[in-house]
Amino acid sequence: MKKSRAGTETNPGTLVFHRTFYPEILFEKTCRNPKCDEKFDVSLLNKPIWFPNSDTPIHFRFRLTSDGDFLTQLIIDVGLSMPCKLTISNTEIVPIMNLSPIYFIGIKSNVRVIYNKPKPSKSFDFDIEAWCPQVLGAKSNPTLRLLIQSFFPANSNRFQFQATAKNKGEFVIKSIRLPVVTKHLCRGSEVRKVLKFDVELFVGGLSYDNELMLSAILLLDDSVYKRVDSILIESNGSDVILEDNLSQTPPNRVIQKFKIQKADHVQNVRLSISYMIIFKSSKDFHITLEIEPVLEHDSPYELKSIMAHDPKYHAVFSFKHCKHEQLILIFSALGCSILVILGCVLIYYRFGPRYVISYPEVTYIVDNSSPLIAY
């Protein structure tokens, strides 16, 4: 005994197995049956993509939902069909024994983690990132496997998910400047007008991502009553796919998301964007159209890297007198002229100058001796 004790003091022991046991979550309030169920399901919240020609990690976003009576701490085994470095958020990584689960036979990278939830929860989200080397040759969709078990060995579930393998787009979008669109409208009337923008984009680079989401943003003047009923986006030589519905929130900002599906050899993309607009105003105003990519927080692209400059197109609306308004103005001018003339005549006869007319003079000569003679 003394010899073995001395040996243990001089030679540190080799770790054979290590597991940290956490206090289980109390479930007396949610489960009062003699036997309680612990059921859960895992759903994928995003569309993971692997770019073999870049260092961008594969991002898996999961949600684990409890369908049973309670949810305890979980042991999560993760395996990937490629040699990659795996990281998992909100978990504690524990050592993996040399003997991997049978479910992971043929898997080239794996990791085991423990999720320790301090209070009962019906669901929680966790992210898995896989940092993989670049592959320039043939590629296949990576497969991710999950083996999730609680501290009760009988409860374990298996899940399998795939990421889409495609080359990361290496492109840049440039817009060709076009003249300002000018429209003439009748003043003071409600107008239903088709506003058309001819947009020309130049897409340069090795490969374009047909899944890139773009948005056509129409900026309206706040002082103008307006309503956009519909939008039509067409292209010659490429397909345009509209995503979601036309959004007009706030009222001065109209957004339509779309995708451009084009062949690799096509570089010049011409778009015809038409809006059906109802508006009413009495002063000149302008409308601006912007084309922007829709980049989420987990997007592999950056705005500055794929857009050479801001594609902006302008339309100016000016008001003029229409034919019926011109006729009204002409007749109004004639009526005013007639009234002015009649008024002048009336004033002339009513307050005009008075002339004294001279009459012949009559002279009377009186002679007492002779009769009265008038000349």
Residue pairs with C-beta under 8 A, 6 or more apart in sequence:
15 95
17 97
18 94
18 95
19 94
20 92
20 94
20 114
21 151
22 73
22 114
22 116
24 72
24 73
24 151
25 70
25 71
25 72
25 73
25 117
25 119
25 120
27 36
27 69
27 70
27 120
30 69
30 70
30 120
31 69
31 70
33 69
36 68
36 69
36 70
37 68
37 69
38 66
38 68
38 69
38 70
38 71
38 72
38 150
38 152
38 155
39 66
39 67
39 68
39 155
40 64
40 65
40 66
40 67
40 68
40 71
40 148
40 157
41 64
41 65
41 67
41 157
42 62
42 63
42 64
42 65
42 146
42 148
42 157
42 159
43 62
43 63
43 65
44 60
44 61
44 62
44 161
45 61
45 62
45 63
45 125
46 59
46 60
46 61
46 298
47 164
48 58
48 59
48 60
48 61
48 144
48 161
48 162
48 163
48 164
49 58
49 163
49 164
49 165
49 166
49 300
50 58
50 130
50 132
50 139
50 141
50 142
50 163
50 164
50 165
50 166
51 166
51 167
51 168
51 300
52 134
52 135
52 136
52 139
52 165
52 167
53 134
53 136
53 167
53 168
53 170
54 134
54 168
54 300
55 131
55 134
56 168
56 300
57 129
57 130
57 131
57 132
58 84
58 129
58 130
58 132
58 142
58 163
59 127
59 128
59 129
59 298
60 127
60 128
60 129
60 130
60 144
60 161
60 163
61 125
61 127
61 298
62 125
62 126
62 127
62 128
62 146
63 123
63 124
63 125
64 74
64 123
64 124
64 125
64 126
64 148
65 122
65 123
66 121
66 122
66 123
70 120
71 117
71 120
71 121
71 122
72 117
72 150
72 151
72 152
73 114
73 115
73 116
73 117
73 150
73 151
74 114
74 115
74 148
74 149
74 150
75 112
75 113
75 114
75 148
75 149
75 150
75 151
76 88
76 91
76 112
76 113
76 114
76 115
76 126
76 146
76 147
76 148
77 101
77 103
77 104
77 110
77 111
77 112
77 146
77 147
77 148
78 86
78 88
78 110
78 111
78 112
78 113
78 128
78 144
78 145
78 146
79 100
79 103
79 104
79 107
79 109
79 110
79 144
79 145
79 147
80 86
80 107
80 108
80 109
80 110
80 130
80 142
80 143
80 144
80 145
81 106
81 107
81 108
81 142
81 143
81 144
82 108
82 109
82 130
82 132
82 142
83 108
83 109
83 132
83 133
84 108
84 109
84 130
84 131
84 132
84 133
84 142
85 109
85 130
85 131
85 132
86 109
86 110
86 111
86 128
86 129
86 130
87 128
87 129
87 131
88 111
88 113
88 126
88 127
88 128
88 129
89 126
89 127
89 128
90 115
90 124
90 126
91 113
91 114
91 115
91 126
92 113
92 114
92 115
92 116
93 111
93 112
93 113
94 112
94 113
94 114
95 112
96 110
96 111
96 112
100 107
100 110
101 147
103 145
103 147
103 158
104 110
104 145
104 147
107 145
109 130
115 124
115 126
117 124
128 144
130 142
130 144
132 142
139 165
140 165
141 162
141 163
141 164
141 165
142 162
142 163
142 165
143 160
143 161
143 162
144 160
144 161
144 162
144 163
145 158
145 159
145 160
146 157
146 158
146 159
146 160
146 161
147 156
147 157
147 158
148 156
148 157
148 158
148 159
149 155
149 156
149 157
150 156
167 207
168 207
168 209
168 300
169 205
169 207
169 208
169 209
169 212
169 301
169 306
170 205
170 206
170 207
171 203
171 204
171 205
171 206
171 207
171 208
171 209
171 306
172 203
172 204
172 205
172 305
172 306
172 307
172 308
173 201
173 202
173 203
173 293
173 306
173 307
173 308
173 311
174 201
174 202
174 203
174 204
174 308
174 309
175 199
175 200
175 201
175 202
175 291
175 308
175 309
175 310
175 311
175 312
176 200
176 201
176 202
178 198
178 199
178 200
178 313
180 314
180 315
180 316
181 195
181 196
181 197
181 313
181 314
181 315
181 316
182 315
182 316
182 318
183 193
183 195
183 315
183 316
183 317
183 318
184 317
184 318
184 319
184 320
185 191
185 193
185 281
185 317
185 318
185 319
185 320
186 319
186 320
186 321
186 322
186 325
187 282
187 319
187 320
187 321
187 322
187 325
188 280
188 282
188 319
189 280
190 225
190 278
190 279
190 280
191 278
191 279
191 280
192 276
192 277
192 278
193 276
193 277
193 278
193 279
194 274
194 275
194 276
194 277
195 274
195 275
195 277
195 287
195 315
196 272
196 273
196 274
196 275
197 271
197 272
197 273
197 274
197 289
197 313
197 315
198 270
198 271
198 272
199 270
199 271
199 272
199 273
199 289
199 291
199 311
199 313
200 268
200 269
200 270
200 271
201 268
201 269
201 270
201 271
201 291
201 311
202 267
202 268
202 269
203 262
203 266
203 267
203 268
203 269
204 267
207 264
208 262
208 264
209 301
210 259
210 260
210 261
210 262
211 259
212 259
212 260
212 293
212 301
212 306
213 243
213 257
213 258
213 259
213 293
213 294
214 257
214 258
214 259
214 260
214 291
214 292
214 293
214 294
215 255
215 256
215 257
215 258
215 291
215 292
215 293
215 294
216 231
216 233
216 255
216 256
216 258
216 273
216 289
216 290
216 291
217 253
217 254
217 255
217 289
217 290
217 291
217 292
218 228
218 253
218 254
218 255
218 275
218 287
218 288
218 289
219 252
219 253
219 287
219 288
219 289
219 290
220 226
220 251
220 252
220 253
220 254
220 287
221 252
221 281
221 285
221 286
221 287
222 252
223 281
223 283
223 285
224 279
224 280
224 281
224 285
225 279
225 280
225 281
226 251
226 277
226 278
226 279
227 248
227 277
227 278
227 279
228 246
228 248
228 254
228 275
228 276
228 277
228 278
229 276
229 277
229 278
230 246
230 275
230 276
231 246
231 254
231 256
231 273
231 274
231 275
231 276
232 272
232 273
232 274
233 240
233 242
233 256
233 258
233 271
233 272
233 273
233 274
234 240
234 271
234 272
235 260
235 269
235 270
235 271
235 272
236 270
237 262
237 266
237 269
237 270
238 260
238 261
238 262
238 263
238 266
238 269
239 260
239 261
239 262
240 258
240 259
240 260
240 261
240 271
241 258
241 259
241 261
242 256
242 257
242 258
243 257
243 258
243 259
244 256
244 257
246 254
246 255
246 256
247 254
247 255
247 256
248 254
248 255
254 275
257 294
260 269
260 271
262 269
273 289
281 317
281 319
282 319
283 319
284 316
284 317
284 318
284 319
285 316
285 317
286 314
286 315
286 316
286 317
287 314
287 315
287 317
288 312
288 313
288 314
288 315
289 312
289 313
289 314
289 315
290 310
290 311
290 312
290 313
291 311
292 303
292 307
292 310
292 311
293 301
293 303
293 306
293 307
295 301
295 302
295 303
321 329
362 374
362 375
363 375
364 372
364 374
365 373
365 375
366 372
367 373
